[in-house]
Amino acid sequence: MKELKLMKGNEAIAEAAIRAGADAYFGYPITPQSEILEYLMAEKPHERTGMVVLQAESEIAAINMVYGGAACGRKVITSSSSPGISLKQEGLSYIAGSELPCLVVNVVRGGPGLGTIQPAQSDYFQAVKGGGHGDYRLIVLAPQSVQEMADFVDLGFELAFKYRNPVMILTDGALGQMMEKVWLQEQKPRRTSFPEWATTGKTPDRERNIITSLDLDSAEQEKFNLRLQEKYRKLEAEEVRFELTDAEDADYLLVAYGTSARICQKSVRLARDQGIKAGLLRPVTLFPFPKKPLKELAGKVKGIMTVEMSTGQMVEDVRLAVEGVVQVEHYGRMGGIIPTPEEIVDALGKNFLK
Amino acid sequence: MADRTGINDIVKDENLVYKKTSVLTDRVMHYCPGCGHGTAHRLIAEVIEEMGIQADTIGITPVGCSVLMYNYLDIDMQEAAHGRAPAVATAIKRLMPDKFVFTYQGDGDLAAIGTAETIHACNRGENIAIFFINNGIYGMTGGQMAPTTLSGMKSSTSPYGRDVQMMGNPLKMTELVAQLPGTWYVTRQAVHTPASVRKAKKAIRQAFENQKLKKGLSLVEIVSNCNSGWKMSPVEANKWMVENMFPFYPPGDIKLEGRLTGKE
């Protein structure tokens, strides 16, 4: 039965994982996302659905548990925050290189290093450019509300299995910690049959299944890389998701995702109240990135400004997408500071209306 | 023509005394002649065949010489990142508790980079088997010093012999994990003589059988040679192993049915 609840973003992700029919969660505590593991432990999903939940000895162990479970064709999820996600990069590279589906949640905090426990968007590069070694991409989903935190768990699993690729939900400490009402979907049953590539035990009716990312034959390894790239091009052709707010007649376009996009919706209204025709493009998928709609809008507007809780990372992809057609600026706050709608309008004015 | 050699009798099914297990593939192994990996692989394959658990066994290979073990065993296998096999195995076993799950790891993989994963899988008492091949050296990368390299032992990164003051002491991981409440069976074996091969096979069988009990983790260390890395002939390497490795890593049972034997 669908249910309406008031929940923290982190709790919504945990509850959504159970309801999505996830088979396992492996994680390690780190602020600001520990509620995910805490909620799961309190909910006893092993009694509700048979889902396995285990607190690992490290983020490294957790991501390798994800590897093991995913290689058995199971729906497996892990979560962490920035420093912990850095530790998971080796495992993510192996998961991408072995073409395993899984879901990884990054509730981003400010960095570099131990940084801060406050929200930030400074892991964009790490999320959309691969993150670990080798040529690979994650599918990256950027929720802007507690509702989307929940909804993207199911969507993430769907995309992960469709493309045999790790999916990351890139969110932040603000969305993880804030409470909103959320519609939770009905409980989906856990699967009872598994993909043909899964290591579930070699029965006499099939060849053995081997999960590996190793190929010492250079020609074969190159072929594999080209096949991965084909997959990423297919994602760019078929899975781009974005949302437009007042973009049709806009003179100035804001580009922002997640928490920043939520704030920019207010900034658009404030700007329009002042007579500035502002609009917003919110990428929902950060990889694949909405290059095409950006390019199209770039020809119609007088200026583009990205708003990110970082020193400017997504702005590079926006510039690549618009190919110099229009001036692209960046406005960002760091260290856990969340920009106000007003200061974004001020920045827009300073950049384009001086 | 009369069969004076008796060859037609010898090849009759009823006269068969030994044959390669069907759980080993026909792929030619890449291991150096004289290396213990081939024997250890065969023993695991034979046990899987004898127990009739080919369809219920999932193996995890390490990073190191035995990374390609999945080419030689006809079972479902996963290749883990360096040192992470016990974490990978943990998830597989938790998701499929009735399957037989084993890791196969070298000393660099298990006792250096994978120390945390090894200790915590052992301490949680995961119902898996760990087969730990200890040859005191990093074989795959060309003979560098391992956590298990003996004091004074030469390697490419301890060319004048391991100086324990500078490079630290060799690590007895097997004795260490035997102390943990999650381990049920901990033993050290070898595969350099027919008698030791028979014993090692019994230990491997025990490690698989133990998984039915669900009482904790079984770890079988196999002290082995690396004649290429040690820069010796296979015969010299086995002799050197007996004279130098065995005094520090003595073969024998360390923990039986959850109880220390006193040999730790």
Interface residues (C-beta under 8 A of the other chain):
Chain A: D23 A24 F26 V52 L54 A56 E57 S58 I60 A61 A62 N64 M65 V66 Y67 G68 G69 A71 C72 R74 V76 E90 G91 Y94 S98 T199 T200 G201 K202 T203 P204 R208 N209 I210 I211 T212 S213 L214
Chain B: Q54 A55 D56 T57 I58 I60 T61 V67 L68 Y70 L73 D74 I75 D76 M77 Q78 E79 A80 A81 R84 A87 V88 A89 T90 A91 I92 R94 L95 M96 K99 A116 E117 H120
